[in-house]
C-alpha cells in the first residue's frame, strides 16, 4: 500500500470514530531499512521514524542529520546504553522496568534535559517480551512518577502475535483502561496522553481501541532486510 493510501485510510477511520487527524501519530518503523528509503518517505512529508537498535539508530541520525526527523527509540533498551540514547530521541517507547526508568532519569538529570518516555506493559505476561506487568506497574507507579528526569507521556504494549487482529483487541482495550486508571491516580505532571500500540498487521483495531501512535513498518517500507 502506498504512503498516501495508508495515511488516508487512517484518517478516514479516525473521522468515522469522531477523532481528529491530530489524535494519531503514524510512526514509520525504519529498523534495518536503507537510508534512501527513509529519505524517500521524508520527501513525501513523513517526519516520525522509529528505530530498534541503538547503534543503527545513532548511525542513521548522523547520516540523516540534514533532515528534521523526530526519532523514536522503540526497541529493547539496555541500561548500559542509556547514556547513548537520552536526549537524542524525542520519545523512548520501551521503558520496561523501574530500574530502566531510574537510569534514564539519572542520565537526563546529569545532562540537564527531560526525557519523554512510554512505559512498556506486558499485558499477556509473555516471558519472551519485556515490560511491566499490570500489577507491577500499579505497585511501582508512585516510585516511577517521582523520578525527576523523565516525563511519562503514555503507555506501550506489544500483544501476542496472531494472524487474526481481533485476537489482540482485548490487549489494546486493556491498555486503554489501564491508562484511564493511572490518569486518575496522577500526578498531573505526567500527561499520559499516548497509547503506542498497533503494527502493520493490526493497526485498524488498535485505532478503534484508542491508539495515538501506531508503529508501521512493512506497510510503509515493504519487507525489511534480514539483520546480519
SVG drawing of the C-alpha trace seen along z (x, -y; Angstrom):
<svg xmlns="http://www.w3.org/2000/svg" viewBox="-18 -21 45 38">
<polyline fill="none" stroke="black" stroke-width="0.4" points="0.0,0.0 1.3,-3.5 2.3,-6.0 -0.6,-8.3 -3.1,-5.5 -2.0,-4.4 -2.4,-7.9 -5.8,-8.5 -7.1,-5.2 -6.1,-6.0 -7.6,-9.5 -10.8,-8.2 -11.0,-5.7 -10.4,-8.5 -13.1,-10.6 -15.6,-7.7 -14.7,-7.4 -15.2,-11.1 -11.4,-11.7 -9.2,-14.3 -6.2,-13.7 -4.0,-15.2 -5.1,-12.5 -3.0,-9.9 0.8,-9.7 2.0,-7.3 5.4,-6.1 7.4,-4.7 9.5,-1.7 12.7,-2.1 14.9,0.6 17.1,2.3 15.8,0.2 18.3,-1.6 18.9,-5.3 17.4,-6.0 14.0,-4.5 13.9,-6.8 14.8,-9.8 12.1,-8.8 9.4,-8.7 10.7,-12.0 10.3,-13.6 6.7,-12.6 6.2,-14.6 6.8,-12.0 8.8,-13.1 8.4,-10.4 10.7,-7.4 11.3,-4.6 14.4,-2.5 15.0,0.6 18.8,0.9 20.8,-1.8 24.0,-1.7 22.0,-1.5 19.8,-4.4 22.7,-6.6 24.4,-5.9 21.2,-6.9 20.8,-10.0 24.3,-11.0 23.8,-10.2 20.4,-11.9 21.3,-15.0 20.4,-17.2 16.7,-16.2 14.4,-17.4 13.4,-13.9 11.6,-13.2 13.4,-9.9 11.7,-7.4 13.5,-4.5 11.1,-1.6 13.4,1.4 14.6,3.0 17.0,0.7 19.7,2.0 20.8,-0.1 24.4,-0.2 23.3,-2.1 21.1,-4.6 23.8,-7.3 23.9,-6.9 20.2,-7.4 18.9,-10.0 18.4,-13.4 18.8,-12.1 15.3,-10.7 12.0,-12.6 10.4,-9.6 11.6,-6.3 8.8,-3.7 10.4,-0.7 10.8,-1.6 10.1,1.9 11.2,1.6 11.6,-0.8 15.4,-0.3 15.5,-1.4 13.3,-4.4 15.6,-5.4 18.7,-5.0 17.1,-7.2 16.1,-9.8 19.6,-9.9 21.2,-10.4 18.6,-13.1 19.3,-15.0 23.0,-14.7 22.8,-16.3 20.1,-18.7 17.2,-17.5 13.8,-16.0 13.4,-12.7 9.9,-11.8 9.2,-8.1 6.4,-5.5 6.1,-2.6 6.0,0.7 3.3,3.0 3.4,6.8 -0.3,7.5 0.0,11.1 2.9,11.7 4.9,13.3 8.3,14.4 9.8,13.6 8.9,10.0 9.9,7.2 7.5,4.9 6.0,4.3 3.0,6.5 -0.1,4.5 0.2,5.4 3.9,4.4 3.2,1.1 0.4,0.2 2.7,1.2 5.6,-0.9 3.6,-3.8 4.4,-6.2 8.1,-5.5 8.3,-5.8 6.4,-9.0 8.7,-10.5 11.7,-10.3 12.5,-13.9 14.4,-13.3 11.6,-11.7 8.1,-12.7 5.8,-9.8 3.7,-10.6 1.9,-7.3 2.0,-3.5 3.1,-1.0 2.3,2.7 3.1,5.5 0.4,8.2 1.0,11.8 1.5,12.5 -1.7,13.5 -2.9,13.9 -6.3,12.5 -6.2,8.9 -9.4,9.4 -7.5,11.7 -5.3,8.8 -8.2,6.4 -8.6,7.3 -4.9,6.3 -5.4,2.9 -8.6,2.4 -6.9,3.3 -4.1,0.9 -6.6,-1.9 -8.4,-1.1 -5.0,-1.0 -4.2,-4.4 -7.5,-5.8 -6.8,-4.2 -3.4,-5.7 -4.6,-9.1 -7.0,-9.0 -4.1,-8.3 -2.0,-11.2 0.3,-13.0 -0.6,-15.7 2.9,-16.5 2.9,-13.2 0.4,-13.8 -0.2,-10.1 -1.8,-11.1 -0.2,-8.5 -1.0,-4.9 1.6,-3.3 0.0,-0.1 -0.7,1.5 1.5,2.5 1.1,3.0 -1.0,6.1 -3.5,4.8 -3.4,1.0 -7.0,0.7 -8.1,2.5 -5.6,0.5 -7.0,-2.8 -10.5,-1.6 -9.3,-1.0 -7.7,-4.4 -4.2,-4.2 -2.5,-7.5 0.7,-6.1 0.7,-3.2 4.1,-1.6 4.0,-0.8 6.9,0.9 6.3,3.2 3.1,1.5 5.2,-1.7 8.6,-0.3 7.9,3.2 9.6,6.2 12.7,5.3 16.1,6.9 17.2,9.6 19.6,8.5 23.1,9.9"/>
</svg>
